[in-house]
Amino acid sequence: ALSTAVGFAIIVLFMILAYGLLFGGVSVVGLVLNGVLIVAAMSLTQATLTLPGIAGLILTFAVAVDANVLIYERIREEIRNGRGVQQAIHLGFDRAFSTIADSNVTSLITCVILFGIGTGAIKGFALTLGIGLTASMFTAITVSRAIINLAWGGRRIDKLPI
């Protein structure tokens, strides 16, 4: 549990330092929601969070951060290419989607295989990671986009704090 808390704190610090308080904060909100969704789904399935499950949870946070980094870097790239803020946000999410989906679907296939042929601890890891990957896709693509569009979607701004 301590390792998860320390890992989460390091991720929060990195995202805020790399992408600023606003975009980094959106990532943190997505990560917290991701964790809540994982715990909720695991409680629905009556799963116990074991050490391999905690490892799956930590890996899930890394995958969620990776999705946010991909999205934010695509937005930065679009801004560097001269796009307006609104168009850069839209294109950043759209262009990052296929990469995020490919990565997560591949990992989900691996989770299914691990769950199918694994025993005990391996199944716990696969279940936690599978739930986490699904939650990560939802939070990175849907929740982050909704928050960013809510904050900057209807405004006419010339510079984005990213």
Phi, psi and chi 1 to 4 in degrees:
 res  aa     phi    psi   chi1   chi2   chi3   chi4
   1 ALA       -  -39.3      -      -      -      -
   2 LEU   -64.9  -40.4  178.5   62.2      -      -
   3 SER   -64.4  -36.6   62.7      -      -      -
   4 THR   -66.1  -42.7  -56.5      -      -      -
   5 ALA   -65.4  -42.7      -      -      -      -
   6 VAL   -65.7  -45.0  169.8      -      -      -
   7 GLY   -59.5  -42.6      -      -      -      -
   8 PHE   -64.0  -42.1 -173.6   77.9      -      -
   9 ALA   -63.2  -39.7      -      -      -      -
  10 ILE   -65.3  -40.6  -68.7  169.7      -      -
  11 ILE   -63.2  -45.3  -70.7  170.2      -      -
  12 VAL   -59.2  -46.9  167.6      -      -      -
  13 LEU   -60.3  -45.6 -175.9   64.4      -      -
  14 PHE   -61.0  -48.3  168.3   77.0      -      -
  15 MET   -63.9  -39.2  -69.1  -53.7  -72.6      -
  16 ILE   -70.7  -39.6  -70.3  174.6      -      -
  17 LEU   -68.9  -38.6  -71.6  174.8      -      -
  18 ALA   -79.5  -35.4      -      -      -      -
  19 TYR  -123.2    8.8  -63.7  103.8      -      -
  20 GLY    84.3  169.2      -      -      -      -
  21 LEU   -66.1  -36.5 -169.1   58.1      -      -
  22 LEU   -74.7  -57.4  -62.1  173.5      -      -
  23 PHE   -70.2  -38.3  -85.0   86.5      -      -
  24 GLY   -61.6  -39.2      -      -      -      -
  25 GLY   -63.8  -38.0      -      -      -      -
  26 VAL   -62.5  -40.9  169.4      -      -      -
  27 SER   -62.6  -41.5  -65.0      -      -      -
  28 VAL   -64.6  -41.9  170.9      -      -      -
  29 VAL   -60.3  -43.2  168.0      -      -      -
  30 GLY   -62.0  -40.5      -      -      -      -
  31 LEU   -65.8  -42.8  -76.1  174.4      -      -
  32 VAL   -62.9  -45.8  169.1      -      -      -
  33 LEU   -62.1  -38.5 -177.8   58.7      -      -
  34 ASN   -58.7  -47.7 -169.5   10.6      -      -
  35 GLY   -61.5  -42.1      -      -      -      -
  36 VAL   -63.6  -42.9  167.9      -      -      -
  37 LEU   -63.8  -38.6  -70.3  172.9      -      -
  38 ILE   -64.1  -48.6  -67.4  167.7      -      -
  39 VAL   -62.7  -40.5  170.9      -      -      -
  40 ALA   -63.4  -45.9      -      -      -      -
  41 ALA   -65.6  -38.0      -      -      -      -
  42 MET   -68.3  -35.6  -70.5 -171.7   67.8      -
  43 SER   -69.3  -32.5   68.7      -      -      -
  44 LEU   -67.0  -33.3  -74.5  173.7      -      -
  45 THR   -90.6    2.5   61.3      -      -      -
  46 GLN    61.6   27.4  -59.1  -70.5  -41.6      -
  47 ALA   -80.8  147.1      -      -      -      -
  48 THR  -101.4  136.9  -56.7      -      -      -
  49 LEU   -85.2  102.9 -167.8   58.9      -      -
  50 THR   -99.6 -179.1   59.9      -      -      -
  51 LEU   -58.4  -44.8  -77.7  176.5      -      -
  52 PRO   -63.3  -32.7  -24.3   34.1      -      -
  53 GLY   -65.8  -39.4      -      -      -      -
  54 ILE   -64.2  -38.7  -68.2  170.9      -      -
  55 ALA   -61.7  -40.1      -      -      -      -
  56 GLY   -64.7  -37.0      -      -      -      -
  57 LEU   -64.9  -44.4 -175.5   64.8      -      -
  58 ILE   -64.8  -42.3  -67.6  168.9      -      -
  59 LEU   -62.6  -36.2 -176.4   56.4      -      -
  60 THR   -62.5  -41.7  -63.4      -      -      -
  61 PHE   -62.0  -39.2  -73.3  147.2      -      -
  62 ALA   -63.8  -41.7      -      -      -      -
  63 VAL   -66.1  -38.9  169.3      -      -      -
  64 ALA   -64.8  -41.4      -      -      -      -
  65 VAL   -64.6  -40.9  167.0      -      -      -
  66 ASP   -58.4  -41.6  179.1   52.8      -      -
  67 ALA   -63.4  -43.6      -      -      -      -
  68 ASN   -65.8  -40.6  -76.8  -49.8      -      -
  69 VAL   -61.7  -44.1  167.7      -      -      -
  70 LEU   -59.1  -45.5  -75.7  168.8      -      -
  71 ILE   -63.5  -49.1  -68.0  165.8      -      -
  72 TYR   -65.8  -38.1  -65.1  163.5      -      -
  73 GLU   -68.4  -34.3  -71.1  -57.3  -41.8      -
  74 ARG   -66.2  -38.9  -68.6  -71.0  179.1  137.0
  75 ILE   -63.8  -45.6  -68.4  171.6      -      -
  76 ARG   -59.4  -41.6  -78.9 -177.9  173.8  171.0
  77 GLU   -62.1  -42.3 -178.2 -179.5  -44.5      -
  78 GLU   -66.1  -38.0  -65.9  -59.1  -31.2      -
  79 ILE   -65.5  -42.7  -71.3  172.8      -      -
  80 ARG   -62.4  -28.3  -82.2 -167.5  -58.9  -90.5
  81 ASN   -82.4    5.4  -70.9  -21.5      -      -
  82 GLY    91.8    8.6      -      -      -      -
  83 ARG   -73.9  153.8  -53.6  -93.4 -166.8 -127.9
  84 GLY   -71.5  165.4      -      -      -      -
  85 VAL   -59.4  -49.1  169.9      -      -      -
  86 GLN   -62.6  -43.5  -55.3  -55.5  -31.4      -
  87 GLN   -67.5  -37.7 -170.6  177.6   22.0      -
  88 ALA   -63.7  -41.7      -      -      -      -
  89 ILE   -63.2  -48.2  -68.9  171.2      -      -
  90 HIS   -60.3  -49.9  177.1   74.5      -      -
  91 LEU   -68.2  -35.3  -70.2  173.2      -      -
  92 GLY   -59.3  -46.9      -      -      -      -
  93 PHE   -67.5  -44.4  -85.7   94.2      -      -
  94 ASP   -63.0  -42.6  -76.0   -6.3      -      -
  95 ARG   -76.0  -26.2  -66.7 -170.3  174.5  157.5
  96 ALA   -81.6  -20.9      -      -      -      -
  97 PHE   -57.3  -47.5  176.0   77.9      -      -
  98 SER   -64.4  -38.2   63.1      -      -      -
  99 THR   -66.2  -44.4  -55.2      -      -      -
 100 ILE   -64.3  -44.8  -65.3  166.8      -      -
 101 ALA   -62.9  -45.4      -      -      -      -
 102 ASP   -58.0  -47.2  -72.5  -13.5      -      -
 103 SER   -62.7  -46.9  170.8      -      -      -
 104 ASN   -72.3  -36.6  -74.7  -19.2      -      -
 105 VAL   -65.8  -41.2  167.6      -      -      -
 106 THR   -60.5  -44.5  -56.7      -      -      -
 107 SER   -66.3  -36.6  -64.2      -      -      -
 108 LEU   -65.4  -37.3  -79.5  170.4      -      -
 109 ILE   -61.8  -42.7  -69.3  168.7      -      -
 110 THR   -62.2  -39.9  -56.1      -      -      -
 111 CYS   -61.8  -42.5  -72.4      -      -      -
 112 VAL   -62.2  -43.4  169.1      -      -      -
 113 ILE   -64.7  -46.8  -67.3  168.7      -      -
 114 LEU   -60.3  -41.5  -75.8  173.2      -      -
 115 PHE   -67.0  -36.9 -167.9   82.9      -      -
 116 GLY   -71.8  -38.6      -      -      -      -
 117 ILE  -106.5  -11.4   64.1  173.0      -      -
 118 GLY   -81.5  170.9      -      -      -      -
 119 THR  -129.4  154.7   59.4      -      -      -
 120 GLY    42.4 -103.9      -      -      -      -
 121 ALA   -62.8  -37.2      -      -      -      -
 122 ILE   -65.3  -40.3  -57.7  -61.2      -      -
 123 LYS   -63.7  -39.7  -77.3 -170.3  175.3 -161.3
 124 GLY   -63.0  -42.8      -      -      -      -
 125 PHE   -61.9  -47.6  173.6   78.4      -      -
 126 ALA   -63.5  -41.3      -      -      -      -
 127 LEU   -65.1  -48.0  178.5   65.5      -      -
 128 THR   -62.3  -44.8  -54.9      -      -      -
 129 LEU   -65.0  -41.2 -175.3   58.4      -      -
 130 GLY   -63.0  -45.0      -      -      -      -
 131 ILE   -62.7  -43.5  -68.7  169.4      -      -
 132 GLY   -64.4  -40.6      -      -      -      -
 133 LEU   -64.1  -40.8  -71.7  168.9      -      -
 134 THR   -64.7  -45.0  -54.3      -      -      -
 135 ALA   -64.4  -38.1      -      -      -      -
 136 SER   -63.2  -43.5  170.7      -      -      -
 137 MET   -59.6  -44.7  -74.4  -85.7  -66.0      -
 138 PHE   -63.3  -49.0  172.6   71.3      -      -
 139 THR   -70.3  -40.9   57.4      -      -      -
 140 ALA   -69.4  -41.4      -      -      -      -
 141 ILE   -89.5  -41.6  -66.0  168.9      -      -
 142 THR   -93.0  -54.6  -54.1      -      -      -
 143 VAL   -67.9  -48.9  174.0      -      -      -
 144 SER   -59.9  -42.7  -66.9      -      -      -
 145 ARG   -64.0  -40.8 -172.3  174.7 -158.4  159.1
 146 ALA   -63.8  -43.6      -      -      -      -
 147 ILE   -66.1  -44.5  -66.5  170.2      -      -
 148 ILE   -64.5  -43.0  -71.0  170.0      -      -
 149 ASN   -66.5  -34.3  -78.4  -28.1      -      -
 150 LEU   -66.2  -40.7 -177.6   64.7      -      -
 151 ALA   -76.0  -42.6      -      -      -      -
 152 TRP  -121.3   -2.7  -66.4  -76.9      -      -
 153 GLY   -63.9  -44.7      -      -      -      -
 154 GLY   -95.7    3.9      -      -      -      -
 155 ARG   -95.5  151.9  -63.4 -177.2 -174.4  178.8
 156 ARG  -100.1  102.2  -72.8 -163.7  168.5  -90.0
 157 ILE  -127.5  151.0   53.0  176.2      -      -
 158 ASP   -97.1  -24.5  -63.3  -35.9      -      -
 159 LYS  -133.7  137.6 -172.5  167.5  167.8   77.1
 160 LEU  -104.4  132.7 -161.7   60.2      -      -
 161 PRO   -78.9   65.8   29.4  -33.8      -      -
 162 ILE  -128.8      - -172.5  168.8      -      -
